[in-house]
Amino acid sequence: MQKQTEPPKNIGYYLSRVKDIHVEEGQTIITLFARLSIKTPERNQNVWVEIEEVAWHQASRQIQQLPNGAYYFQLSEPVFREMERVSKEQLKTLYHFTPLYESVTFKKLG
């Protein structure tokens, strides 16, 4: 009797990154969001999520110059694992770092 092997599952590795601005009590605030997730046909697993608000005058020039919008990067597993490592050591890097990606989608906000 021959053993049946399961077909490979479709697994997707993603970095989502969002930047938006709003005014609160006369002060411009930047909202930053980043998430690493693994998607399979059965479920979506968030491996890491971070959200931060920064006053415009306290944000780095790199952050200020990012377009307001959402980036969705599809990554290879090795790049995803490296991003996971970076998220533990250099969190703020993920808000403006562009990884080697397989595909990317950008949606402008506002």
The 8 nearest C-alpha neighbors of each residue, nearest first, counted from 0:
[[1, 2, 3, 4, 5, 6, 7, 8],
 [0, 2, 3, 4, 5, 6, 7, 8],
 [3, 1, 4, 0, 5, 6, 7, 8],
 [4, 2, 1, 5, 6, 0, 7, 8],
 [5, 3, 2, 6, 7, 1, 8, 0],
 [4, 6, 7, 3, 8, 2, 9, 1],
 [5, 7, 8, 4, 9, 3, 10, 2],
 [8, 6, 5, 9, 10, 4, 39, 40],
 [9, 7, 10, 6, 39, 40, 5, 11],
 [8, 10, 39, 7, 11, 40, 38, 6],
 [9, 11, 39, 38, 8, 12, 37, 40],
 [12, 10, 38, 37, 39, 13, 9, 73],
 [11, 13, 37, 74, 73, 36, 79, 76],
 [14, 12, 73, 36, 72, 74, 35, 37],
 [13, 15, 35, 72, 34, 71, 16, 36],
 [16, 14, 71, 34, 33, 70, 72, 13],
 [15, 17, 33, 70, 32, 69, 94, 14],
 [18, 16, 69, 32, 68, 31, 70, 33],
 [19, 17, 31, 67, 68, 30, 32, 69],
 [18, 20, 67, 30, 29, 68, 17, 31],
 [21, 19, 29, 28, 30, 27, 18, 22],
 [20, 22, 28, 27, 23, 29, 19, 30],
 [23, 21, 27, 26, 25, 28, 24, 20],
 [22, 24, 26, 25, 27, 21, 28, 54],
 [25, 23, 26, 22, 27, 28, 21, 54],
 [24, 26, 23, 22, 27, 28, 21, 54],
 [25, 27, 23, 22, 24, 28, 54, 55],
 [28, 26, 22, 55, 21, 54, 23, 25],
 [29, 27, 54, 21, 55, 20, 53, 22],
 [30, 28, 20, 53, 52, 19, 55, 54],
 [29, 31, 52, 19, 18, 51, 20, 28],
 [32, 30, 18, 51, 50, 17, 52, 29],
 [31, 33, 50, 17, 16, 49, 51, 18],
 [32, 34, 16, 49, 15, 48, 17, 94],
 [35, 33, 48, 15, 47, 14, 36, 49],
 [36, 34, 14, 47, 46, 13, 45, 15],
 [37, 35, 45, 13, 46, 44, 12, 34],
 [36, 38, 12, 44, 11, 43, 13, 45],
 [39, 37, 43, 11, 10, 42, 44, 36],
 [38, 40, 10, 41, 42, 9, 43, 11],
 [39, 41, 42, 9, 38, 10, 8, 43],
 [40, 42, 39, 43, 38, 8, 9, 10],
 [43, 41, 39, 40, 38, 44, 37, 10],
 [42, 44, 38, 37, 39, 45, 36, 41],
 [43, 45, 37, 36, 46, 38, 42, 39],
 [46, 44, 36, 47, 35, 37, 43, 48],
 [45, 47, 36, 35, 44, 48, 37, 34],
 [46, 48, 35, 34, 45, 49, 36, 83],
 [49, 47, 34, 33, 35, 45, 50, 46],
 [50, 48, 33, 32, 34, 51, 47, 31],
 [51, 49, 32, 31, 33, 48, 52, 30],
 [50, 52, 31, 30, 32, 53, 49, 29],
 [51, 53, 30, 29, 31, 28, 54, 50],
 [54, 52, 29, 28, 58, 55, 57, 30],
 [53, 55, 28, 57, 56, 29, 27, 58],
 [56, 54, 58, 57, 28, 27, 29, 53],
 [55, 57, 54, 58, 59, 27, 53, 28],
 [58, 56, 54, 55, 53, 59, 60, 28],
 [59, 57, 55, 56, 53, 62, 54, 63],
 [58, 60, 62, 61, 63, 57, 56, 55],
 [59, 61, 63, 62, 64, 58, 65, 57],
 [62, 60, 59, 64, 63, 65, 95, 58],
 [61, 63, 59, 65, 60, 64, 58, 95],
 [64, 62, 60, 61, 65, 59, 58, 55],
 [65, 63, 61, 62, 60, 66, 59, 67],
 [66, 64, 62, 63, 67, 61, 18, 95],
 [67, 65, 68, 64, 18, 107, 19, 63],
 [68, 66, 19, 18, 108, 107, 65, 20],
 [67, 69, 107, 108, 106, 18, 17, 66],
 [68, 70, 17, 106, 105, 16, 107, 71],
 [69, 71, 105, 16, 15, 104, 17, 72],
 [70, 72, 15, 104, 103, 14, 105, 16],
 [73, 71, 103, 14, 13, 102, 100, 74],
 [72, 74, 13, 102, 101, 100, 12, 103],
 [75, 73, 100, 12, 101, 13, 79, 78],
 [74, 76, 78, 77, 79, 12, 101, 100],
 [75, 77, 79, 78, 80, 12, 74, 11],
 [78, 76, 80, 79, 75, 81, 74, 82],
 [79, 77, 81, 75, 80, 76, 74, 82],
 [80, 78, 76, 82, 81, 77, 74, 75],
 [79, 81, 83, 77, 82, 78, 76, 84],
 [80, 82, 84, 78, 83, 79, 85, 77],
 [83, 81, 85, 79, 84, 80, 86, 78],
 [82, 84, 80, 86, 81, 85, 79, 87],
 [83, 85, 81, 82, 86, 87, 80, 88],
 [84, 86, 82, 88, 87, 89, 83, 81],
 [87, 85, 90, 83, 84, 88, 89, 82],
 [86, 88, 85, 84, 89, 90, 83, 82],
 [87, 89, 85, 86, 90, 84, 91, 83],
 [90, 88, 85, 92, 86, 91, 87, 93],
 [89, 91, 86, 92, 93, 88, 87, 85],
 [90, 92, 93, 94, 89, 95, 86, 96],
 [93, 91, 90, 94, 89, 96, 95, 85],
 [92, 94, 96, 91, 95, 90, 86, 33],
 [93, 95, 92, 91, 96, 33, 16, 31],
 [94, 96, 93, 92, 97, 62, 61, 65],
 [97, 95, 93, 92, 94, 98, 91, 16],
 [96, 98, 95, 99, 93, 100, 72, 94],
 [99, 97, 100, 96, 78, 74, 72, 82],
 [100, 98, 97, 78, 101, 74, 75, 72],
 [99, 101, 74, 102, 73, 98, 72, 103],
 [100, 102, 73, 74, 75, 103, 99, 72],
 [103, 101, 73, 100, 72, 104, 74, 71],
 [102, 104, 72, 71, 73, 105, 70, 100],
 [103, 105, 71, 70, 72, 106, 102, 69],
 [104, 106, 70, 69, 71, 107, 103, 68],
 [107, 105, 69, 68, 108, 70, 104, 71],
 [108, 106, 68, 67, 69, 105, 109, 66],
 [107, 109, 68, 67, 106, 19, 69, 18],
 [108, 107, 67, 68, 19, 20, 106, 21]]
